[in-house]
């Protein structure tokens, strides 16, 4: 009798050039933060560590091969949604938890003036999140916004319990529109960097493959949100 095939591709546990789960720093991070006795507990611990220890910064987008690598994001201590999702996938794989990447286009109703001027749209194409294989199913986890940024921007922090999907809230704490998912891009075992670069070149020509915006995103976000 042939063995029943695994529902999880082996690629979801393997290292890639960007999801470099065998990198010593990535392995060390996973060992330090994958706490708990169950896969679910370890996944939640890793999610919180990536969410809050790597700050969200869309002002410094780098679509280069090195800039999009998990170990680079970890060394920098900052990243936007896609590299943070890559990092969570990498540390999950390092901890033996199958992981892949998911993407969608989202309409962001809360941004900063500098970001809006650069992007010339409120649609974020190829917004990235991570999908983790927990208890026989894929669970979506979005580690983008660190807790300090949520407090400054008046956002509801995203939680992840390993059971329910963790996706952006439709509204912020004041009831204003926050995020709207407008197009699903699908799930990928590896980062589809060529497709992301092509989309950015088309939709955000001023950004190219890496055009840092001068300033402090968290400070601008806090000021425009009226936070103290």
Secondary structure by P-SEA (a helix, b strand, c coil): cccccccccccccccccccccccaaaaaaaaaccccccaaaaaaaaaaaaaccbbbbccccccccccccaaaaaaaccccaaaaaaaaaaaaaaacbbbbbbbbbbbcccccaaaaaaacccccccbbbbbbbcccbbbbbbccccaaaaaaacccbbbbcccccccccccccccccccccccccccccccaaaaaaaaaaaccccccccccccccaaaaaaaaaccc
